[in-house]
Amino acid sequence: MTFTWTDLMTIDLAKLNEAATEWKTAAEGLAKLHGTVRDGLVKKSEAARWEGANATVTREFVRSAAKEVDDLQREARSIHAVLADAHAELTRIQKRAKELADEARQGDPAHHPEPDPGLLVSDAGGGRVRVESSVCDAKGPSRRTEDMVNTM
């Protein structure tokens, strides 16, 4: 599946941010749980005066459970980091794309003083963007149109 211009311009990134926040909360909760398991269950298990086959099995089970909680916490932290990074990067890209589309539509007299009609920016399919003048001109595309095409 290709992520399109339309997708970028319309995607609700707040939901991605919510997911990142929820994974951060989960990682924090698992970190607390791991501390409780490590400082409580594992310490008590190691200090217990159990004997026989059940003692060995029980200690190993408690150590294994503590490791699983630690692994889950690390995974949750990793997922949070990936989602938070994706949110930050997509937010930056979306903001810049919207700025470029607005600049194309409204013109940029500071960089292109010659009069030029607004440009239309649209999906060209295959992850590409089409930039074209809103007015048909027999002379061909203006310098500004060419610059905008190269910028996008």
C-alpha positions as CSV (number, residue, x, y, z in Angstrom):
1,M,0.0,0.0,0.0
2,T,1.4,3.4,-1.0
3,F,1.0,6.3,1.3
4,T,-0.4,9.1,-0.9
5,W,-0.4,12.9,-0.9
6,T,-4.0,12.8,0.0
7,D,-3.3,10.4,2.9
8,L,-0.5,12.8,4.2
9,M,-2.7,15.8,3.9
10,T,-5.8,14.3,5.6
11,I,-4.4,11.8,8.1
12,D,-5.4,12.4,11.8
13,L,-2.0,12.2,13.6
14,A,-3.7,12.8,16.9
15,K,-4.6,9.1,17.0
16,L,-1.0,8.1,16.4
17,N,0.0,10.4,19.3
18,E,-2.7,8.7,21.5
19,A,-1.3,5.3,20.7
20,A,2.2,6.4,21.5
21,T,1.0,7.9,24.8
22,E,-0.8,4.7,25.7
23,W,2.3,2.6,25.0
24,K,4.3,4.9,27.2
25,T,1.8,4.5,30.0
26,A,2.0,0.7,29.5
27,A,5.8,0.7,29.6
28,E,5.8,2.8,32.8
29,G,3.3,0.4,34.4
30,L,5.3,-2.6,33.4
31,A,8.5,-0.9,34.8
32,K,6.7,-0.5,38.2
33,L,5.5,-4.1,38.0
34,H,9.0,-5.3,37.2
35,G,10.4,-3.5,40.2
36,T,7.8,-5.0,42.4
37,V,8.4,-8.5,41.0
38,R,12.2,-8.1,41.2
39,D,12.3,-6.5,44.7
40,G,9.5,-8.6,46.1
41,L,8.8,-12.0,44.5
42,V,12.3,-12.8,43.3
43,K,14.0,-11.7,46.5
44,K,11.6,-13.7,48.6
45,S,11.9,-16.7,46.3
46,E,15.7,-16.6,46.5
47,A,15.7,-16.1,50.3
48,A,13.2,-18.9,50.9
49,R,14.4,-22.1,52.5
50,W,12.6,-24.4,50.2
51,E,14.1,-27.8,49.6
52,G,13.6,-30.5,47.0
53,A,12.4,-30.6,43.4
54,N,9.6,-28.1,44.0
55,A,12.0,-25.5,45.4
56,T,14.2,-25.6,42.2
57,V,11.1,-25.5,39.9
58,T,9.5,-22.7,41.9
59,R,12.6,-20.5,42.0
60,E,13.1,-21.0,38.2
61,F,9.5,-20.2,37.5
62,V,9.7,-16.9,39.6
63,R,12.9,-15.9,37.8
64,S,11.4,-16.7,34.4
65,A,8.2,-14.7,35.3
66,A,10.4,-11.7,36.3
67,K,12.3,-11.9,33.1
68,E,9.1,-12.0,31.1
69,V,7.8,-8.9,32.8
70,D,11.2,-7.2,32.1
71,D,11.0,-8.3,28.4
72,L,7.5,-7.0,28.1
73,Q,8.5,-3.6,29.6
74,R,11.4,-3.3,27.1
75,E,9.1,-4.1,24.2
76,A,6.5,-1.6,25.3
77,R,9.2,1.0,25.7
78,S,10.5,0.2,22.2
79,I,7.0,0.3,20.6
80,H,6.4,3.7,22.3
81,A,9.7,5.1,20.9
82,V,8.8,3.9,17.4
83,L,5.3,5.4,17.5
84,A,6.5,8.7,19.1
85,D,9.2,9.0,16.4
86,A,6.7,8.2,13.7
87,H,4.3,10.8,15.0
88,A,7.0,13.5,15.3
89,E,8.3,12.8,11.8
90,L,4.9,12.6,10.1
91,T,3.8,15.8,11.9
92,R,6.8,17.6,10.6
93,I,6.3,16.3,7.0
94,Q,2.6,17.0,7.1
95,K,3.2,20.6,8.3
96,R,5.8,21.2,5.6
97,A,3.5,19.7,2.9
98,K,0.6,21.9,3.9
99,E,2.9,25.0,3.9
100,L,4.1,24.1,0.4
101,A,0.6,23.6,-0.9
102,D,-0.5,26.9,0.6
103,E,2.5,28.7,-0.9
104,A,1.7,27.1,-4.2
105,R,-2.0,28.2,-4.0
106,Q,-1.3,31.7,-2.8
107,G,2.0,32.5,-4.5
108,D,5.2,33.6,-2.9
109,P,6.0,37.2,-4.0
110,A,9.2,37.3,-1.9
111,H,10.8,34.5,-4.1
112,H,8.8,35.0,-7.3
113,P,7.9,38.6,-7.9
114,E,6.4,38.0,-11.4
115,P,2.7,37.6,-11.3
116,D,1.6,34.0,-11.5
117,P,-1.7,32.3,-11.0
118,G,-2.1,29.9,-8.1
119,L,-0.8,26.4,-8.5
120,L,-2.8,23.3,-7.9
121,V,-1.2,20.4,-5.9
122,S,-2.8,17.0,-6.2
123,D,-2.2,13.3,-6.0
124,A,-0.5,11.9,-9.0
125,G,-0.6,8.3,-7.9
126,G,2.2,6.0,-7.0
127,G,3.4,8.2,-4.1
128,R,3.9,11.2,-6.5
129,V,2.5,14.7,-6.5
130,R,1.3,16.8,-9.4
131,V,1.8,20.5,-9.4
132,E,0.2,22.5,-12.2
133,S,-0.9,26.0,-12.9
134,S,-4.6,26.8,-12.3
135,V,-4.7,28.7,-15.6
136,C,-3.7,27.2,-18.9
137,D,-0.9,29.2,-20.5
138,A,0.3,28.7,-24.1
139,K,3.8,29.9,-23.1
140,G,4.2,26.8,-20.8
141,P,4.9,26.6,-17.1
142,S,6.3,29.6,-15.4
143,R,9.6,29.6,-13.5
144,R,7.6,29.5,-10.3
145,T,5.7,26.4,-11.4
146,E,8.9,24.7,-12.3
147,D,10.4,25.6,-8.9
148,M,7.4,24.3,-7.0
149,V,7.5,21.1,-9.0
150,N,11.1,20.6,-8.0
151,T,10.5,21.5,-4.4
152,M,7.8,18.9,-4.0
